[in-house]
Amino acid sequence: MLRFENVGMRYGMGPEVLRDLNFTLEPGSFHFLTGASGAGKTTLLKLMYLAHRPSRGLVHVFGRDISVTPRADLPPLRRRIGVVYQDFRLIEHLTAVENVALPLRFAGADRDETEAHVRELLTWVGLADHLDARPSTLSGGQQQRVAIARAVINRPSLLLADEPTGNVDDDIAVRLMYLFEQLNRMGTTVLIASHNEALIGRFPYPILRLEDGELQVVGSRRGAAE
């Protein structure tokens, strides 16, 4: 699904933000990504969803070597990746339903079937009363849930989520984690970047830990506790 080999990343002539990363995300796997602020988590996610190319090393996504993949071939690869951004990136003039429906519309899905599916998902994440609301009228937590629904609506092959539970209460956070688990059981590879140690500890998945630009793969919190 995704493989990094001796990957390093720097911006301009500055020092490397990431260095010597070697890891693989197998199809159907579920991982957490942790690390202190400034450790390089957002940069790593950008490499994963093809917003950046590495300064050195090899990144393989869906079996393609990104360093030699023509730019024209990147959009079809990106459409197989669902991304939950920390700043949501919702389109202000569109309603919640319209924002979530965008990936399906781009894929050419039938409008009526699309809307029914979108409304069902938004209801499931607790937004039944805000289907036609625009982002500016929603709280941060509500916008977060719209962004998550948009990322998962078309069952991506790879889901990358940057602090997806950072603006919601604990009950909603757990409910969203169950949504990610359900998607994972259906075949989606999932990686969630999170600072929420208590939440991570509730789920038995391996952890990728970034420290000073270097990556360490460790067992799950639950596994460590047991």
Secondary structure as the mmCIF struct_conf table of DSSP 4:
data_model
#
loop_
_struct_conf.conf_type_id
_struct_conf.id
_struct_conf.beg_label_comp_id
_struct_conf.beg_label_asym_id
_struct_conf.beg_label_seq_id
_struct_conf.end_label_comp_id
_struct_conf.end_label_asym_id
_struct_conf.end_label_seq_id
STRN STRN1 LEU A 2 ARG A 10
BEND BEND1 TYR A 11 TYR A 11
TURN_TY1_P TURN_TY1_P1 GLY A 12 MET A 13
BEND BEND2 GLY A 14 GLY A 14
STRN STRN2 GLU A 16 LEU A 25
TURN_TY1_P TURN_TY1_P2 PRO A 27 GLY A 28
STRN STRN3 PHE A 30 THR A 34
TURN_TY1_P TURN_TY1_P3 SER A 37 GLY A 38
BEND BEND3 ALA A 39 GLY A 40
HELX_RH_AL_P HELX_RH_AL_P1 LYS A 41 MET A 48
TURN_TY1_P TURN_TY1_P4 TYR A 49 LEU A 50
BEND BEND4 ALA A 51 HIS A 52
BEND BEND5 SER A 55 SER A 55
STRN STRN4 ARG A 56 VAL A 61
TURN_TY1_P TURN_TY1_P5 PHE A 62 GLY A 63
STRN STRN5 ARG A 64 ASP A 65
HELX_RH_3T_P HELX_RH_3T_P1 ILE A 66 VAL A 68
BEND BEND6 THR A 69 THR A 69
HELX_RH_3T_P HELX_RH_3T_P2 ARG A 71 ASP A 73
HELX_RH_AL_P HELX_RH_AL_P2 LEU A 74 ARG A 78
TURN_TY1_P TURN_TY1_P6 ARG A 79 ARG A 80
STRN STRN6 ILE A 81 VAL A 84
TURN_TY1_P TURN_TY1_P7 GLN A 86 ASP A 87
TURN_TY1_P TURN_TY1_P8 GLU A 92 HIS A 93
BEND BEND7 LEU A 94 LEU A 94
HELX_RH_AL_P HELX_RH_AL_P3 ALA A 96 PHE A 106
TURN_TY1_P TURN_TY1_P9 ALA A 107 GLY A 108
HELX_RH_AL_P HELX_RH_AL_P4 ARG A 111 TRP A 124
TURN_TY1_P TURN_TY1_P10 VAL A 125 GLY A 126
HELX_RH_3T_P HELX_RH_3T_P3 ALA A 128 HIS A 130
TURN_TY1_P TURN_TY1_P11 LEU A 131 ASP A 132
HELX_RH_3T_P HELX_RH_3T_P4 PRO A 135 THR A 137
BEND BEND8 LEU A 138 LEU A 138
HELX_RH_AL_P HELX_RH_AL_P5 GLY A 140 VAL A 152
TURN_TY1_P TURN_TY1_P12 ILE A 153 ASN A 154
BEND BEND9 SER A 157 SER A 157
STRN STRN7 LEU A 158 ASP A 162
BEND BEND10 GLU A 163 GLU A 163
TURN_TY1_P TURN_TY1_P13 PRO A 164 ASN A 167
BEND BEND11 VAL A 168 VAL A 168
HELX_RH_AL_P HELX_RH_AL_P6 ASP A 170 ARG A 185
TURN_TY1_P TURN_TY1_P14 MET A 186 GLY A 187
STRN STRN8 THR A 189 ALA A 193
HELX_RH_AL_P HELX_RH_AL_P7 GLU A 197 ILE A 200
TURN_TY1_P TURN_TY1_P15 GLY A 201 ARG A 202
BEND BEND12 PHE A 203 PHE A 203
STRN STRN9 ILE A 207 GLU A 211
TURN_TY1_P TURN_TY1_P16 ASP A 212 GLY A 213
STRN STRN10 GLU A 214 VAL A 218
HELX_RH_AL_P HELX_RH_AL_P8 ARG A 221 ALA A 225
#
